Amino acid sequence: MSLWLIVLMALLPLATVAIFLVFLRWPAKYAMPLAYGVAVVVALGFWGTDLNIVAGASINGVVTALNILFIVFGAILLLYTLRESGAIEVIQKGFEDISPDRRVQAIIVAWLFGALIEGASGFGTPAAIAAPLLVALGFPAMAAVVSAMIIQSTPVSFGAIGTPIIVGVNAGLSDQSVTDRMVEAAGIPYAQYLDQIGMQVAMLHGLVGVFIPLIMVGMLTRFFGAKRSFIEGLRAWPFALFAGVVFVVPYYTVAALLGPEFPALIGGLIGIAIVIPAARRGWFMPKDTFDFEPRDRWQPEWISELQDASGPIRDGNKPLSQFQAWLPYIIVAGLLVITRVIPPVTDALRADAVTLSIPNIFGSGITAASQPLYLPGFVLLVTSLITYFLHQMWNHGDYRRAWTTAGKTIVSAGSALIFAVPMVQVFINSAPDGHDTVAAIQASLASGVGLGTLDQIASMPEMLAQGVAALTGQLWPLFAPTVGGLGAFLAGSNTISNMMFSFFQISTAEQIGLGSFGASMVVSLQAVGGAGGNMVTVHNVVAASATVGLLGREGDVIRKTLIPMAYYMIAAGLLGMAIINGGLNAWYAGWIGFLGVALLFMLTNRGRR
């Protein structure tokens, strides 16, 4: 069977998502059931996947979707608890005292606070928390979601206390003969080789991600400002680059000295500790002040049904202080750290006794599991209950209204996620025998069969990656981040992308003649691309949109976040090629040239009102 026919068929589910969700702008609740149907038909009819595997993957997808919905519910509940208690009004006033500039607010809330939450939790939690908080501060709902999704990049490789590296990359590389050869060539233990990959990931993220705050505010002014211009965002470049540097420097330092567990968490903490006092003193602040137009001039698609929700209700209670208003978010961050860092607490929340599991679904070998007490949704739920007492919300109608709003939103979001995640699971688990036959396929390609016929095929994502590798040859490192991004787009997870493709990446690196260092750099590019791909992953976009009531416009969000994602993939690929080739080479000029082209694009591109 021709490799290219296989690749074409593997593209059909993705093409369905691209055409109907992104380009035709169908709501996700209509586009994703169609994409799921296409994935099932391709898996059963062309791939030869067993029916029980498709069914097992679908059930696993539904369970995963319910986990995501639990997180979304918790985020919405906490937001509306704070709205009803009056805390949001106090937080708004606090940000006005720091700066009324929306660019500054987005950088602090999305970039720094979001990075902190990502480092502690992962699971798409930063977007689910940052997006509704930005809406509460007065951002258009779509602007809030786009900003929150853009920062789902640089911190992600070290999210959830380093899970994408410690679990994802490790699962893909460990106990593989190719890895053993590379480790032996490096002359270091495997654990140190894994730490080296983590350090390289941090270096690549730092050099590429330091510009993400600037790109984010540029996107904010280009698509949601009165002048529809990137230039208004670029005028905040001193503050944006300052915020980028104070995050990525400790981020890389921690990765180099302590390993992959805490770079994002500590980087976010240090960034917040430096940037907020600096902003209060006026350091690096833009000379002008950017704000959105009055709400009556906003485009209808920017606004959600939650945008005009009722304001604070205190019923004569003593006004809240800034500390009291922010305390629930401090509690969220603290509980996330405690539940992920302290082993006895982590073990208790993940114990078999509190794990809901459906093993070997329909004899497929696929197990669906949920650990509800460990999910960030549980932390958000507990924090909402704590807030009820901390903020003395004795008017029970207020708190009941928060629960009702959260419940209605979840019902609306469920229809999209219930199909989006199963589609992904069918795609990933599509190998005919129920698991990836990667080694067999790579052996076939290495023997020269790659462009002819294949007796075995792996899962759809693996075959797509094989197609890219066959096309690129020695230029593979340039495209390695894109494969990582593809994995994250499909799975909604940098961790799963790394699990799927780390072995493939290191094997391809060996096939094109790269040594131990080059191979580790290619795996690092995989992890970086996987993080960047989180900007556009469908079910994270659906989840973030749900928290602000923006359901039905997921395609518009993805169309916009494709721009920073493209920057991330191209910049990382060029930088990776430069480092792998060693010394001062033309690839560095290519990387710098690309940054210049990106800047020129931002300076000259304007939209219509």
VOGU-3710 file (C-alpha; in Angstrom, 3 decimals, decimal comma):
1> mslwlivlma> 0,000/0,000/0,000  1,393/3,407/-0,919  2,607/5,547/1,979  1,085/8,625/0,384  -2,372/7,064/0,091  -2,150/6,152/3,768  -1,118/9,702/4,671  -3,966/11,137/2,593  -6,527/8,974/4,361  -5,050/9,890/7,757
11> llplatvaif> -5,530/13,555/6,870  -9,284/13,194/6,289  -10,393/13,659/9,941  -8,041/16,624/10,336  -9,211/18,106/7,047  -12,792/17,803/8,284  -11,937/19,825/11,381  -10,033/22,419/9,340  -12,747/22,842/6,692  -15,866/22,865/8,828
21> lvflrwpaky> -14,652/24,260/12,151  -11,941/26,711/11,085  -12,760/27,814/7,532  -16,546/27,412/7,325  -16,846/28,466/10,990  -19,294/25,790/12,006  -19,850/25,647/15,779  -17,838/22,867/17,405  -21,055/21,141/18,489  -21,778/20,466/14,782
31> amplaygvav> -18,241/20,189/13,332  -16,852/17,745/15,904  -19,595/15,079/15,568  -18,920/15,148/11,815  -15,153/14,836/12,381  -15,750/11,967/14,802  -17,855/10,182/12,197  -15,137/10,606/9,553  -12,468/9,295/11,961  -14,589/6,221/12,738
41> vvalgfwgtd> -15,274/5,495/9,067  -11,584/5,843/8,142  -10,494/3,702/11,095  -12,973/0,906/10,395  -13,181/1,074/6,630  -9,610/1,846/5,583  -7,318/1,348/8,557  -8,805/-1,968/9,519  -9,085/-1,017/13,165  -11,110/-3,499/15,186
51> lnivagasin> -14,600/-2,347/16,167  -13,942/-3,033/19,841  -10,886/-0,742/19,732  -12,895/2,076/18,141  -15,612/1,604/20,754  -13,083/1,456/23,603  -11,314/4,591/22,364  -14,671/6,385/22,092  -15,650/5,503/25,673  -12,215/6,612/26,879
61> gvvtalnilf> -12,761/9,880/25,021  -16,102/10,433/26,734  -14,507/9,875/30,152  -11,721/12,328/29,279  -14,314/14,857/28,095  -16,134/14,552/31,428  -12,833/15,247/33,216  -12,391/18,409/31,127  -15,973/19,469/31,816  -15,319/19,087/35,546
71> ivfgaillly> -12,405/21,524/35,259  -14,511/23,968/33,228  -17,335/23,740/35,761  -14,959/24,500/38,622  -13,463/27,494/36,809  -16,871/28,992/36,003  -18,170/28,330/39,509  -15,208/30,095/41,095  -15,539/33,069/38,740  -19,213/33,535/39,531
81> tlresgaiev> -18,672/32,988/43,218  -16,203/35,880/43,119  -18,570/37,966/41,016  -21,429/37,449/43,440  -19,226/38,148/46,469  -17,973/41,431/45,032  -14,369/40,231/44,720  -14,255/40,766/40,949  -15,140/44,442/41,370  -12,300/44,809/43,869
91> iqkgfedisp> -9,850/43,014/41,552  -10,907/45,298/38,701  -10,190/48,356/40,868  -6,819/46,882/41,825  -5,790/46,476/38,203  -6,865/50,022/37,469  -4,524/51,136/40,243  -1,658/49,112/38,681  -2,522/50,170/35,141  -5,735/50,710/33,194
101> drrvqaiiva> -3,830/49,577/30,075  -5,360/46,368/28,735  -2,007/45,247/27,337  -0,451/45,336/30,794  -3,427/43,547/32,339  -3,268/40,769/29,719  0,457/40,239/30,319  0,045/39,978/34,101  -3,070/37,790/34,109  -2,530/35,576/31,055
111> wlfgaliega> 1,268/35,389/30,693  2,496/35,416/34,305  -0,450/34,190/36,380  -1,304/31,713/33,624  2,281/30,380/33,625  2,125/29,903/37,391  -1,119/27,928/37,143  0,246/25,900/34,211  3,357/25,011/36,184  1,245/23,759/39,067
121> sgfgtpaaia> -1,611/22,101/37,231  -1,592/21,738/33,444  -4,794/20,157/32,085  -5,656/23,399/30,248  -6,415/24,983/33,639  -4,600/28,309/32,934  -6,897/29,141/30,035  -9,938/28,090/32,048  -8,929/30,468/34,855  -7,311/33,353/32,953
131> apllvalgfp> -10,004/33,731/30,259  -12,952/34,324/32,632  -10,815/36,571/34,840  -9,971/38,744/31,821  -13,661/38,864/30,891  -14,450/39,973/34,412  -11,870/42,756/34,035  -13,749/44,066/30,979  -12,153/42,229/28,031  -14,326/41,032/25,132
141> amaavvsami> -14,881/37,319/25,614  -13,102/36,375/22,394  -10,126/38,606/23,220  -9,881/36,895/26,596  -9,920/33,391/25,099  -7,380/34,253/22,383  -5,014/35,776/24,962  -5,395/32,787/27,272  -4,744/30,306/24,454  -1,631/32,116/23,178
151> iqstpvsfga> 0,153/31,633/26,497  -0,618/27,908/26,299  2,844/27,517/24,801  6,062/28,435/26,603  5,090/27,193/30,105  3,382/24,029/28,849  6,422/21,735/28,506  6,910/22,071/32,253  3,234/22,109/33,204  1,814/19,969/36,002
161> igtpiivgvn> 5,221/19,811/37,703  7,090/18,757/34,561  4,724/16,001/33,431  5,289/16,491/29,645  9,013/15,765/30,140  9,051/13,412/33,127  6,128/11,312/31,893  5,695/12,156/28,197  9,261/12,172/26,848  10,379/9,512/29,313
171> aglsdqsvtd> 7,578/7,134/28,273  8,488/7,614/24,627  12,245/7,077/25,047  12,790/4,636/27,909  13,645/0,988/27,235  14,307/1,628/23,525  17,443/0,375/21,790  17,852/3,631/19,862  17,775/5,603/23,098  20,319/3,248/24,664
181> rmveaagipy> 22,711/3,851/21,760  22,360/7,626/22,068  22,814/7,559/25,843  25,906/5,378/25,476  27,324/7,760/22,876  26,681/10,710/25,203  28,574/8,955/28,012  26,018/9,864/30,677  23,258/7,974/32,541  19,773/7,949/31,010
191> aqyldqigmq> 18,356/10,137/33,804  20,981/12,783/33,043  20,216/12,509/29,308  16,544/13,186/30,098  17,523/16,212/32,203  19,661/17,412/29,276  16,595/17,237/27,024  14,640/19,221/29,615  17,325/21,904/29,706  17,376/22,101/25,893
201> vamlhglvgv> 13,586/22,407/25,875  13,826/25,318/28,313  16,528/26,997/26,207  14,476/26,720/22,999  11,312/27,890/24,748  13,183/30,797/26,301  14,588/32,066/23,004  11,276/31,625/21,153  8,805/32,303/23,971  10,360/35,528/25,228
211> fiplimvgml> 8,469/37,266/22,394  5,098/35,668/23,199  3,892/38,518/25,481  4,645/40,982/22,669  2,831/38,841/20,107  -0,112/38,436/22,479  -0,624/42,180/22,966  -0,114/42,690/19,232  -2,914/40,210/18,559  -5,032/42,005/21,151
221> trffgakrsf> -4,794/45,367/19,400  -4,853/43,958/15,850  -8,123/42,097/16,218  -9,884/43,912/19,070  -8,534/47,463/19,054  -10,251/50,429/17,436  -7,442/50,855/14,871  -7,137/47,111/14,068  -3,363/47,411/14,083  -0,490/45,397/15,558
231> ieglrawpfa> 1,384/48,679/16,050  -0,624/49,629/19,151  0,495/46,374/20,738  4,112/46,856/19,646  4,205/50,212/21,418  4,168/48,248/24,670  7,352/46,409/23,654  9,511/47,465/26,634  7,016/46,097/29,152  6,216/43,006/27,056
241> lfagvvfvvp> 9,876/42,056/26,597  10,581/42,849/30,254  7,791/40,453/31,286  9,120/37,867/28,850  12,688/38,085/30,171  11,818/37,974/33,888  9,902/34,761/33,241  12,231/32,894/30,871  15,501/33,637/32,737  14,471/31,927/36,011
251> yytvaallgp> 12,564/29,376/33,921  15,771/28,290/32,135  17,897/28,580/35,282  15,610/26,243/37,227  15,563/23,739/34,345  19,373/23,764/34,186  19,955/23,498/37,944  16,959/21,623/39,371  15,461/19,650/36,490  12,089/19,724/34,718
261> efpaliggli> 9,664/19,828/37,643  9,520/23,536/38,524  10,646/25,852/35,671  7,161/27,163/34,802  5,974/27,341/38,412  9,003/29,221/39,750  9,312/31,315/36,588  5,700/32,447/37,015  6,166/33,217/40,729  9,350/35,220/40,174
271> giaivipaar> 7,821/36,984/37,170  4,778/38,104/39,172  6,962/39,188/42,095  9,044/41,406/39,786  6,546/42,658/37,200  3,697/43,875/39,435  5,911/46,106/41,640  7,678/47,348/38,496  4,327/48,223/36,906  3,236/50,081/40,047
281> rgwfmpkdtf> 6,407/52,184/39,808  5,838/52,837/36,109  8,924/50,934/34,925  8,907/49,973/31,234  5,262/51,056/30,958  3,883/52,175/27,572  3,585/55,924/27,106  0,030/55,612/25,828  -2,899/53,718/27,375  -4,740/51,140/25,311
291> dfeprdrwqp> -8,355/50,296/25,999  -11,148/48,682/24,033  -13,879/50,751/22,453  -17,163/51,144/24,321  -19,085/47,906/24,426  -21,780/49,114/22,032  -19,086/49,207/19,304  -17,873/45,643/19,885  -18,569/43,113/17,170  -21,346/40,686/18,178
301> ewiselqdas> -19,079/37,632/17,815  -16,745/39,011/20,479  -19,405/38,951/23,160  -20,703/35,948/25,059  -23,991/35,384/26,794  -22,129/35,664/30,104  -20,662/39,063/29,237  -23,524/41,006/30,699  -24,009/38,881/33,789  -25,006/40,611/36,984
311> gpirdgnkpl> -22,410/42,532/38,927  -21,383/42,270/42,520  -23,931/41,770/45,257  -22,682/42,483/48,797  -25,960/43,327/50,574  -24,355/45,899/52,820  -21,480/43,711/53,968  -18,075/45,262/54,648  -16,226/45,798/51,353  -13,490/43,324/50,540
321> sqfqawlpyi> -9,820/44,252/50,581  -7,491/43,482/47,672  -5,981/40,633/49,679  -9,411/39,168/50,446  -10,442/39,445/46,799  -7,302/37,724/45,520  -7,180/35,151/48,328  -9,263/32,525/46,448  -6,776/32,574/43,552  -3,899/32,310/46,038
331> ivagllvitr> -5,688/29,327/47,582  -6,101/27,739/44,123  -2,387/28,100/43,369  -1,433/26,856/46,838  -3,716/23,809/46,716  -2,514/22,901/43,230  1,095/23,010/44,406  0,350/21,034/47,591  -1,594/18,333/45,760  1,124/17,913/43,125
341> vippvtdalr> 4,354/18,368/45,118  3,757/16,638/48,455  3,890/12,870/47,746  1,577/11,660/50,562  -1,133/14,110/49,444  -0,678/13,211/45,782  -0,775/9,490/46,531  -3,944/9,853/48,603  -5,775/11,774/45,869  -4,664/9,280/43,213
351> adavtlsipn> -5,187/6,121/45,232  -7,033/3,198/43,703  -9,821/3,611/46,249  -10,725/7,052/44,843  -9,996/6,256/41,171  -12,921/5,515/38,878  -11,813/3,030/36,239  -13,258/1,025/33,357  -10,518/-1,519/32,514  -10,087/-3,203/29,155
361> ifgsgitaas> -13,176/-1,643/27,581  -14,889/-4,182/25,272  -11,695/-6,249/25,345  -9,808/-3,484/23,510  -6,936/-3,177/25,972  -7,965/0,457/26,535  -8,682/1,551/30,097  -10,681/4,679/30,889  -9,916/6,182/34,266  -10,733/9,301/36,225
371> qplylpgfvl> -9,193/10,637/39,432  -11,765/13,307/40,346  -10,096/14,347/43,612  -6,811/14,978/41,765  -8,330/16,968/38,914  -7,961/20,777/39,082  -11,755/20,953/38,963  -11,881/19,571/42,512  -9,458/22,245/43,727  -11,583/24,936/42,076
381> lvtslityfl> -14,763/23,477/43,609  -13,226/23,357/47,099  -11,946/26,923/46,703  -15,426/28,101/45,733  -16,840/26,556/48,924  -14,051/28,132/51,002  -14,786/31,495/49,375  -18,421/31,244/50,467  -17,235/31,459/54,064  -14,234/33,749/53,564
391> hqmwnhgdyr> -16,365/36,368/51,803  -19,345/35,828/54,118  -21,822/35,143/51,342  -24,723/34,649/53,716  -27,274/35,497/51,039  -27,727/31,927/49,784  -29,427/33,134/46,617  -26,153/34,681/45,450  -24,214/31,443/45,776  -27,058/29,425/44,277
401> rawttagkti> -26,985/31,727/41,248  -23,261/30,988/40,756  -23,965/27,236/40,748  -26,871/27,628/38,335  -24,811/29,668/35,853  -21,944/27,168/35,946  -24,327/24,249/35,433  -26,037/25,803/32,409  -22,677/26,541/30,767  -21,491/22,965/31,227
411> vsagsalifa> -24,568/21,600/29,525  -23,843/23,811/26,511  -20,152/22,853/26,352  -20,769/19,143/26,712  -22,194/18,564/23,246  -18,957/19,663/21,580  -16,488/17,985/23,936  -18,379/14,672/23,992  -17,496/14,274/20,311  -14,209/16,222/20,099
421> vpmvqvfins> -12,274/14,083/22,547  -13,540/10,682/21,283  -12,527/11,740/17,751  -9,013/12,303/19,044  -8,957/8,987/20,868  -10,097/7,046/17,797  -7,417/8,838/15,756  -4,670/7,961/18,229  -5,768/4,358/18,778  -6,312/3,533/15,106
431> apdghdtvaa> -3,458/1,026/14,647  -5,034/-2,217/13,366  -3,733/-4,324/16,229  -4,634/-1,754/18,846  -1,155/-0,342/19,355  1,429/1,512/17,326  3,620/-0,739/15,223  6,221/2,004/14,959  9,292/-0,209/14,991  7,941/-2,331/12,137
441> iqaslasgvg> 7,112/0,688/10,039  10,484/2,320/10,625  12,215/-0,910/9,637  10,178/-0,951/6,417  11,099/2,632/5,634  14,751/2,071/6,423  14,836/-0,843/3,994  13,616/1,387/1,183  9,943/0,409/1,196  8,784/3,823/2,408
451> lgtldqiasm> 7,546/5,124/-0,929  6,278/1,796/-2,185  4,095/-0,613/-0,303  3,637/-1,270/3,391  2,334/-4,492/4,834  1,649/-2,897/8,209  0,455/0,514/9,173  0,695/2,270/12,503  -1,839/4,711/13,931  -2,941/7,716/11,905
461> pemlaqgvaa> -0,696/10,228/13,738  2,334/7,981/13,276  1,714/7,599/9,574  1,342/11,358/9,155  4,695/11,790/10,868  6,223/9,141/8,584  4,975/11,062/5,567  6,583/14,286/6,780  9,862/12,468/7,487  9,897/10,909/4,013
471> ltgqlwplfa> 9,454/14,350/2,458  11,999/16,286/4,515  15,050/14,011/4,837  18,057/15,911/6,253  15,859/18,922/6,938  13,835/16,910/9,452  14,763/19,026/12,540  13,151/22,013/10,813  9,826/20,168/10,832  10,169/18,268/14,112
481> ptvgglgafl> 8,257/20,989/16,070  5,366/20,760/13,604  5,001/17,027/14,281  4,961/17,786/17,998  2,345/20,466/17,383  0,262/18,020/15,346  0,304/15,595/18,257  -0,781/18,277/20,705  -3,482/19,573/18,344  -4,932/16,085/18,158
491> agsntisnmm> -4,532/14,980/21,751  -4,892/18,339/23,487  -1,836/17,438/25,499  1,901/18,048/25,204  2,397/14,949/27,371  0,528/12,639/25,008  2,196/14,196/21,970  5,579/13,433/23,527  4,472/9,902/24,344  3,403/9,334/20,743
501> fsffqistae> 6,329/10,893/18,936  9,475/11,013/21,105  10,596/7,551/19,974  9,759/8,389/16,381  11,769/11,632/16,668  14,910/10,038/18,082  14,714/7,173/15,554  14,405/9,609/12,662  17,348/11,593/14,032  19,465/8,436/13,993
511> qiglgsfgas> 18,340/7,577/10,446  19,506/10,954/9,089  22,886/10,577/10,783  22,588/12,876/13,795  24,676/12,046/16,846  23,650/11,926/20,469  23,429/15,700/20,901  21,535/16,185/17,641  19,085/13,427/18,558  18,379/14,981/21,974
521> mvvslqavgg> 17,841/18,333/20,268  15,303/16,787/17,865  13,408/15,303/20,826  13,549/18,739/22,467  12,061/20,288/19,325  9,271/17,716/19,560  8,471/18,851/23,101  8,639/22,542/22,158  6,349/22,004/19,171  3,970/19,991/21,329
531> aggnmvtvhn> 3,715/22,916/23,717  3,118/25,398/20,888  0,408/23,171/19,440  -1,636/23,660/22,605  -2,612/27,094/21,274  -4,939/25,526/18,723  -5,976/22,182/20,205  -9,694/21,824/19,732  -10,898/20,644/23,083  -8,773/23,202/24,987
541> vvaasatvgl> -10,299/25,936/22,831  -13,773/24,510/23,475  -13,082/24,353/27,212  -11,685/27,903/27,421  -14,566/29,232/25,304  -17,042/27,471/27,574  -15,705/29,246/30,662  -16,698/32,602/29,148  -19,867/31,462/27,378  -18,396/31,802/23,879
551> lgregdvirk> -19,515/28,441/22,540  -20,074/28,212/18,800  -17,153/30,455/17,858  -14,295/28,042/18,433  -13,275/28,192/14,774  -12,775/31,968/14,975  -10,509/31,485/17,985  -8,413/28,853/16,184  -8,117/31,035/13,059  -6,520/33,744/15,192
561> tlipmayymi> -4,275/31,522/17,329  -2,904/29,839/14,196  -0,801/32,995/13,696  1,248/32,753/16,934  1,359/28,959/16,595  2,936/29,305/13,129  5,493/31,701/14,610  6,328/29,176/17,321  6,803/26,230/14,933  8,903/28,115/12,380
571> aagllgmaii> 11,075/29,963/14,913  11,748/26,779/16,914  12,569/24,770/13,770  15,030/27,368/12,445  16,685/27,732/15,841  16,937/23,956/16,213  18,606/23,624/12,799  21,085/26,356/13,751  22,046/24,687/17,032  22,308/21,192/15,522
581> ngglnawyag> 24,615/22,413/12,748  26,945/24,019/15,312  28,961/27,211/15,283  27,845/30,371/13,526  25,971/29,169/10,481  23,408/30,373/7,955  20,537/28,928/9,974  21,066/31,575/12,655  20,741/34,183/9,936  17,551/32,444/8,829
591> wigflgvall> 16,187/32,555/12,374  17,016/36,249/12,817  15,655/36,960/9,344  12,398/35,225/10,224  12,059/37,335/13,375  12,564/40,403/11,204  9,932/39,249/8,713  7,491/38,563/11,560  8,104/42,066/12,932  7,651/43,621/9,481
601> fmltnrgrr> 4,382/41,722/9,088  3,120/43,106/12,383  4,184/46,643/11,490  2,417/46,648/8,129  -0,663/44,483/8,674  -3,913/46,260/9,473  -7,456/45,033/9,495  -10,731/46,604/8,556  -13,089/47,906/11,165
//
